[in-house]
Amino acid sequence: MHTRKIGHFEVNAIGLGCMSMSHAYGTPDLAEAEATLLKALDTGYNFLDTAALYGFGKNEELIGRVLQHRRKEFVLASKCGMFKGPDGKRLIDARPATLRQTCEEALLRLNTDVIDLYYLHRRDFKVPVEESIGAMSRLVEEGKVQTLGISEVSASTLRKAHAVHPMAAVQTEYSLWSRNAEIAVLDTCRELNIAFVAFSPLARSYLTGKLTDPKTQLEAADIRHHMPRFNAENYPKNLVLLTEYLNIANAVGCTMAQLALAWLLAKAPYIIPIPGTRHVAFMEENFGALDVSLDPNTVARLDDLINKETVVGPRYNAVSQEEIDTEQFPLM
């Protein structure tokens, strides 16, 4: 089994993103989510990723309820700093008191005494990142959390956080069609020996080839309706790239989803993709990417085919872009 390091933990090289079981991509199916979680551990997943934000605590509750009797079988990652505000809407709040409260509540929802990896979910521009990480480091000292990470930040902010407390991981979107991390964050992770956890490694289903018409295939509440790359003008142009992409997958002898994950695994030994799904079949398919090996020529062909120059549309809309730490680079 291929394994990679996160702090002092050793995990299988593909983890499981749990967000879609409770949040963001249409109506959750609890029975299906429960089955997927249990089967994932049987399949070999031992690194699970959640957050207080996902379903406003519902995702943590799901994991805590379904997997409490198997807690020792996996490394548990969650996130703080972005949760529900007084008005019931999503709020970024990384003040020390808020982070502590979120952690205490997360431990109860997760039915656990300790969170193995705890991320600052977003940089709060009203609070110095050093102050937020300092508060989280005290959670480590108290034994509530084992290691710390940070999500969606620039290389500069990552260095500031790491100077306060060692960062075991940084989590950022990374796939063939989202390449921001290649500007500076990946190099910083290599330099500082920090794991890079890649969320949305399948480009929110684009790289699986299964999403051909967002307008008809996605539910009204799906967040992709608000992402420019999926709109009626841009998505057909992006679909054109998948013709040659499918040819490459067929030549390699794997599915399109497995090709996307194998590309990430080939990019650097400290990258750990966490594809998210609530479907057992997709979860098993994704894990099969561990058996796919890409030669340098194939990696180069993929790099040339789908990249920031060939993908049409920005990653997020203007409102979402304002929440991301982009002090060193523009969003792509």
C-alpha positions as CSV (number, residue, x, y, z in Angstrom):
1,M,0.0,0.0,0.0
2,H,1.3,3.5,-0.9
3,T,1.6,5.7,2.2
4,R,2.6,9.3,2.8
5,K,3.4,11.4,5.9
6,I,1.3,14.0,7.6
7,G,3.3,15.2,10.6
8,H,4.1,12.1,12.6
9,F,1.2,10.2,11.0
10,E,1.5,7.8,8.1
11,V,-1.6,7.5,5.9
12,N,-2.5,5.9,2.7
13,A,-1.8,8.2,-0.2
14,I,-5.4,8.9,-1.0
15,G,-7.7,10.2,1.7
16,L,-11.5,10.6,1.8
17,G,-13.1,14.1,1.7
18,C,-16.4,13.9,3.6
19,M,-18.0,17.3,2.8
20,S,-20.3,16.1,0.1
21,M,-22.0,13.7,2.5
22,S,-23.6,16.6,4.3
23,H,-23.0,19.8,2.3
24,A,-22.7,21.7,-1.0
25,Y,-23.6,19.2,-3.7
26,G,-27.3,18.6,-3.5
27,T,-29.5,16.8,-1.1
28,P,-27.6,14.5,1.4
29,D,-28.5,10.8,1.6
30,L,-27.7,9.7,5.1
31,A,-28.0,6.0,4.5
32,E,-25.7,6.2,1.5
33,A,-23.2,8.3,3.4
34,E,-23.1,5.9,6.3
35,A,-22.5,3.0,4.0
36,T,-19.7,4.8,2.2
37,L,-18.0,5.7,5.5
38,L,-18.0,2.2,6.7
39,K,-17.0,0.7,3.4
40,A,-14.2,3.2,3.0
41,L,-12.4,1.9,6.1
42,D,-12.9,-1.6,4.8
43,T,-11.4,-0.6,1.5
44,G,-8.3,0.9,3.1
45,Y,-8.9,4.6,3.6
46,N,-7.3,5.7,6.8
47,F,-7.4,9.5,6.5
48,L,-10.8,11.3,6.7
49,D,-11.4,15.0,6.3
50,T,-14.3,17.0,7.6
51,A,-14.9,20.5,9.0
52,A,-17.3,22.3,11.4
53,L,-18.6,24.2,8.4
54,Y,-19.8,21.1,6.5
55,G,-23.6,21.0,7.1
56,F,-22.9,23.3,10.1
57,G,-21.7,20.5,12.2
58,K,-23.8,17.7,10.6
59,N,-20.8,16.1,8.9
60,E,-18.8,15.9,12.1
61,E,-21.8,14.4,13.8
62,L,-22.2,11.9,11.0
63,I,-18.6,10.7,11.4
64,G,-18.8,10.7,15.2
65,R,-21.9,8.6,15.2
66,V,-21.1,6.1,12.4
67,L,-17.4,5.6,13.1
68,Q,-17.0,6.0,16.9
69,H,-16.4,2.3,17.3
70,R,-13.7,2.4,14.7
71,R,-12.0,5.6,15.8
72,K,-8.5,4.0,16.0
73,E,-8.6,2.9,12.4
74,F,-8.1,6.4,10.8
75,V,-6.5,9.7,11.1
76,L,-9.2,12.3,11.7
77,A,-8.8,15.9,10.2
78,S,-11.3,18.7,10.8
79,K,-11.3,22.5,10.5
80,C,-12.2,25.6,12.5
81,G,-12.4,29.3,11.8
82,M,-15.4,29.2,9.4
83,F,-18.8,28.3,10.8
84,K,-22.4,29.7,11.3
85,G,-22.7,33.3,12.3
86,P,-25.5,34.8,14.4
87,D,-27.6,35.3,11.2
88,G,-27.4,31.6,10.4
89,K,-25.0,32.2,7.4
90,R,-21.4,31.1,6.9
91,L,-19.0,33.3,8.8
92,I,-15.2,33.4,8.9
93,D,-14.1,34.0,12.5
94,A,-10.6,33.1,13.6
95,R,-10.6,34.8,17.0
96,P,-9.0,32.7,19.6
97,A,-12.1,32.4,21.7
98,T,-14.1,31.3,18.7
99,L,-11.5,28.7,17.7
100,R,-11.5,27.2,21.2
101,Q,-15.3,27.0,21.3
102,T,-15.5,25.4,17.9
103,C,-12.9,22.8,18.9
104,E,-14.7,21.9,22.1
105,E,-18.0,21.5,20.2
106,A,-16.3,19.5,17.4
107,L,-14.9,17.0,19.9
108,L,-18.4,16.4,21.2
109,R,-19.9,16.1,17.6
110,L,-17.0,13.7,16.6
111,N,-17.4,11.5,19.7
112,T,-13.6,11.7,20.3
113,D,-11.1,12.9,22.8
114,V,-8.7,14.3,20.3
115,I,-8.6,15.6,16.7
116,D,-5.5,14.3,14.9
117,L,-5.1,17.2,12.5
118,Y,-6.9,20.5,13.0
119,Y,-6.8,23.2,10.3
120,L,-7.5,26.8,10.3
121,H,-10.2,26.7,7.6
122,R,-9.7,30.2,6.2
123,R,-7.5,33.1,7.1
124,D,-9.5,35.8,8.9
125,F,-8.3,39.1,7.6
126,K,-9.5,40.8,10.8
127,V,-7.2,38.7,13.0
128,P,-3.4,38.2,12.6
129,V,-2.8,34.6,11.5
130,E,-0.1,34.4,14.2
131,E,-2.8,35.0,16.8
132,S,-5.1,32.4,15.4
133,I,-2.4,29.7,15.2
134,G,-1.2,30.7,18.6
135,A,-4.6,29.9,20.0
136,M,-4.7,26.6,18.2
137,S,-1.3,25.7,19.5
138,R,-2.7,25.8,23.0
139,L,-5.2,23.2,22.0
140,V,-2.3,21.0,21.1
141,E,-0.7,21.7,24.5
142,E,-3.9,20.6,26.2
143,G,-4.1,17.4,24.3
144,K,-7.4,18.2,22.4
145,V,-5.6,18.3,19.1
146,Q,-2.4,16.4,17.9
147,T,-1.2,18.4,14.9
148,L,-2.1,21.7,13.1
149,G,-2.7,22.7,9.5
150,I,-4.0,25.6,7.6
151,S,-6.2,25.9,4.5
152,E,-6.3,28.1,1.4
153,V,-3.5,30.4,2.1
154,S,-0.5,31.9,0.3
155,A,3.0,30.8,0.8
156,S,3.7,33.9,2.8
157,T,0.9,33.2,5.2
158,L,1.9,29.6,5.5
159,R,5.4,30.6,6.6
160,K,3.9,33.0,9.2
161,A,1.7,30.2,10.6
162,H,4.6,27.7,10.5
163,A,6.8,30.1,12.5
164,V,4.3,30.1,15.4
165,H,3.6,26.3,15.4
166,P,4.8,23.6,13.0
167,M,2.2,23.1,10.2
168,A,1.7,19.4,9.6
169,A,-0.3,20.1,6.4
170,V,-1.7,22.8,4.2
171,Q,-5.0,22.1,2.4
172,T,-5.8,23.8,-0.9
173,E,-7.7,23.0,-4.1
174,Y,-5.3,21.4,-6.6
175,S,-6.0,19.5,-9.8
176,L,-5.2,19.7,-13.4
177,W,-7.6,22.7,-13.8
178,S,-6.7,24.5,-10.5
179,R,-3.0,25.2,-10.4
180,N,-2.6,28.1,-7.9
181,A,-0.5,25.9,-5.6
182,E,2.2,25.5,-8.2
183,I,3.2,29.2,-7.9
184,A,4.7,29.0,-4.4
185,V,2.8,26.9,-1.9
186,L,4.0,23.5,-3.2
187,D,7.6,24.6,-3.1
188,T,7.1,26.0,0.4
189,C,5.7,22.6,1.5
190,R,8.7,20.8,0.1
191,E,11.1,23.2,1.8
192,L,9.4,23.1,5.2
193,N,8.5,19.4,5.1
194,I,4.7,20.1,5.2
195,A,2.2,17.7,3.6
196,F,0.0,19.2,0.9
197,V,-3.6,17.9,1.0
198,A,-5.3,18.5,-2.3
199,F,-9.1,19.0,-2.1
200,S,-11.3,18.8,-5.1
201,P,-8.7,16.8,-6.9
202,L,-11.3,15.7,-9.5
203,A,-12.2,19.3,-10.2
204,R,-15.7,18.9,-8.6
205,S,-16.5,16.0,-11.0
206,Y,-15.3,17.6,-14.2
207,L,-12.3,15.3,-14.5
208,T,-14.4,12.2,-14.0
209,G,-16.2,12.8,-17.3
210,K,-19.6,12.1,-15.6
211,L,-20.8,15.7,-15.5
212,T,-21.6,16.7,-19.1
213,D,-24.5,19.2,-18.5
214,P,-24.4,21.1,-15.1
215,K,-27.8,22.8,-15.9
216,T,-29.7,19.5,-16.1
217,Q,-27.6,17.2,-13.9
218,L,-27.1,19.4,-10.8
219,E,-29.7,20.1,-8.2
220,A,-30.7,23.7,-7.6
221,A,-28.8,23.9,-4.3
222,D,-25.5,22.7,-5.8
223,I,-22.7,25.2,-5.3
224,R,-21.3,24.6,-8.7
225,H,-24.1,26.7,-10.2
226,H,-22.2,29.7,-8.7
227,M,-18.8,28.7,-10.1
228,P,-17.9,30.4,-13.4
229,R,-16.2,27.4,-14.9
230,F,-19.5,25.4,-14.8
231,N,-21.7,28.1,-16.3
232,A,-23.5,27.7,-19.7
233,E,-20.8,29.8,-21.5
234,N,-17.7,28.2,-20.1
235,Y,-18.4,24.6,-19.4
236,P,-18.9,23.5,-23.0
237,K,-15.5,24.9,-23.8
238,N,-13.9,23.0,-20.9
239,L,-15.6,19.8,-22.0
240,V,-13.7,19.9,-25.3
241,L,-10.5,19.2,-23.3
242,L,-11.8,15.9,-22.1
243,T,-11.8,14.2,-25.5
244,E,-8.0,13.9,-25.5
245,Y,-8.0,13.4,-21.7
246,L,-10.2,10.3,-22.2
247,N,-7.8,9.0,-24.8
248,I,-4.9,9.3,-22.3
249,A,-6.9,7.4,-19.7
250,N,-7.7,4.7,-22.1
251,A,-4.1,4.4,-23.1
252,V,-3.0,4.1,-19.4
253,G,-5.8,1.6,-18.7
254,C,-7.6,3.5,-16.0
255,T,-10.8,5.6,-15.5
256,M,-10.7,9.4,-15.9
257,A,-11.0,9.9,-12.2
258,Q,-8.1,7.6,-11.5
259,L,-6.0,9.4,-14.1
260,A,-6.6,12.7,-12.3
261,L,-5.6,11.3,-8.9
262,A,-2.6,9.4,-10.4
263,W,-1.4,12.7,-11.9
264,L,-1.4,14.3,-8.4
265,L,0.4,11.4,-6.8
266,A,3.1,11.6,-9.5
267,K,3.6,15.4,-9.0
268,A,5.3,15.1,-5.6
269,P,5.6,12.5,-2.7
270,Y,4.2,14.9,-0.2
271,I,0.9,15.4,-2.0
272,I,-2.2,13.6,-0.6
273,P,-5.4,14.0,-2.6
274,I,-8.7,13.7,-0.8
275,P,-11.5,13.1,-3.4
276,G,-14.9,13.5,-1.9
277,T,-17.9,11.4,-2.6
278,R,-21.0,9.9,-0.9
279,H,-21.2,7.0,-3.3
280,V,-19.6,3.6,-2.5
281,A,-18.8,2.9,-6.1
282,F,-17.0,6.2,-6.7
283,M,-15.1,5.8,-3.4
284,E,-13.8,2.4,-4.4
285,E,-12.9,3.7,-7.9
286,N,-10.9,6.6,-6.5
287,F,-8.9,4.3,-4.2
288,G,-8.0,2.2,-7.2
289,A,-5.8,5.2,-8.4
290,L,-3.1,3.9,-6.0
291,D,-2.5,1.1,-8.5
292,V,-2.0,3.5,-11.5
293,S,1.5,4.6,-12.3
294,L,2.2,7.4,-14.8
295,D,5.4,7.8,-16.7
296,P,6.9,11.3,-17.0
297,N,5.8,11.6,-20.6
298,T,2.1,11.0,-19.7
299,V,2.4,13.5,-16.8
300,A,3.7,16.1,-19.3
301,R,0.9,15.4,-21.8
302,L,-1.6,16.0,-19.1
303,D,0.1,19.2,-17.9
304,D,0.0,20.5,-21.5
305,L,-3.6,19.5,-22.1
306,I,-5.4,20.9,-19.0
307,N,-3.9,23.9,-17.3
308,K,-4.4,27.6,-16.4
309,E,-4.0,28.6,-20.0
310,T,-6.5,26.1,-21.5
311,V,-9.3,26.1,-18.8
312,V,-12.0,28.7,-19.4
313,G,-13.3,30.7,-16.5
314,P,-12.1,31.7,-13.0
315,R,-12.2,29.2,-10.1
316,Y,-14.6,31.2,-7.9
317,N,-17.1,34.0,-8.4
318,A,-16.1,37.5,-7.1
319,V,-17.7,37.1,-3.7
320,S,-15.9,33.8,-2.9
321,Q,-12.6,35.1,-4.2
322,E,-12.7,37.8,-1.5
323,E,-12.5,35.1,1.2
324,I,-9.3,33.6,-0.2
325,D,-5.8,34.6,0.9
326,T,-4.3,35.8,-2.4
327,E,-1.6,38.2,-1.3
328,Q,1.0,36.6,-3.6
329,F,-1.0,35.5,-6.6
330,P,-4.3,35.8,-8.4
331,L,-6.8,33.0,-8.3
332,M,-7.0,30.6,-11.2
